Structure formats: structure tokens, C-alpha cells
Amino acid sequence: MAPQVLTERELRAWRTSFRMLELLRTRLEQQLQASSGLSNADYTVLALLSEAPDRRLRVFELGRAAGWEKSRLHHQLTRMGTRGLVVRERCGSRGMYAVITEKGRAALREAAPGHAREVRRLFVDRLTPEELDRFAGLAGTILDGLLQADEPAAPGRLPEP
């Protein structure tokens, strides 16, 4: 099967989207670090746990919700546990819960307003309400496709853009 190449239009859309996502992630990470000392990964874990029933999730559920592999989540929880933001608790004979601590809740409460302001400044306020709805719809379509995919494409199947 001959490799598929992207058209100029497709490349422009892909590269613009990729650069936008990377730059947005970087700027949000910088704001979080500067204002609260939290990384984006810290904030993600704290936000997911704070919204969960009893402020706890099975570790595998947390990994699924964050979209992370097991080893990444393990290392993240270890770093956060060392700082007292989360704890791990046994669940049955083999399961494990990740639980946000009071220190973690306080860190999230402190970081959330500044993070929300930065999301608004860098993203929300740059779009009209209609554009925001369209953007959410388009991003949702791509996200749905990613979530339904069984596994990534085999290496070499499509060239890197």
C-alpha cells in the first residue's frame, strides 16, 4: 500500500492545530507553575479527584479519565504523594484508590481561579459563543474518533506531517 501524503490544506490544518495545542498547553503550564507551583498534570489529577464521589477514584479509573498510561499515572501519583497532595489507599486485595488530601484540595482551590482566568484569556475570549460551540463540536468529533480507535496506526503507515 502506497503511503498517503497530506495535501497542503490538510497540512495547514494539522500543523496549525498541533502548534495551537502545544502553545496553549505550554502557556497554561507556565501560568500554573508560576502562580501555584502545580504542573498541568498535578492540576488534572487534583481536578478529577475533587469531582469524584468521596474525592477518590480507583487508580485505573483515574488513568482512564486522564487518558494516561499506567506508568505515567504511577509516577505522577508518587510525586504528588511525596508532596502530600494525594494518597493511595488499598481497595480490596489488589485494587488501589487515589484520594485527594486536604492539602491537595487547598492547592486546587488556590490554583483554580487563576487557571480559569488564563483559560478564558487565552482561549474562551478569543472566540464568539458560536465559534466556541463549533470548536467544541469539531474537537468532540476528533476526540470521539480517538476514543473509539482500538490502537494507534502501525509505525510507518502514515508519514509524519
ZIMOGI-V226487 format. One record per run of one state. SS is the DSSP state (helix for helix, strand for strand, loop for the rest). FROM is the first residue (numbers start at 1). LEN is the number of residues. If there is no record, write none. Layout:
# ZIMOGI-V226487
SS;FROM;LEN + SS;FROM;LEN
This chain:
# ZIMOGI-V226487
loop;1;3 + strand;4;1 + loop;5;3 + helix;8;29 + loop;37;3 + helix;40;12 + loop;52;1 + helix;53;3 + strand;56;3 + helix;59;8 + loop;67;3 + helix;70;13 + loop;83;3 + strand;86;6 + loop;92;3 + strand;95;6 + loop;101;1 + helix;102;21 + loop;123;1 + helix;124;3 + loop;127;2 + helix;129;20 + loop;149;9 + strand;158;1 + loop;159;3
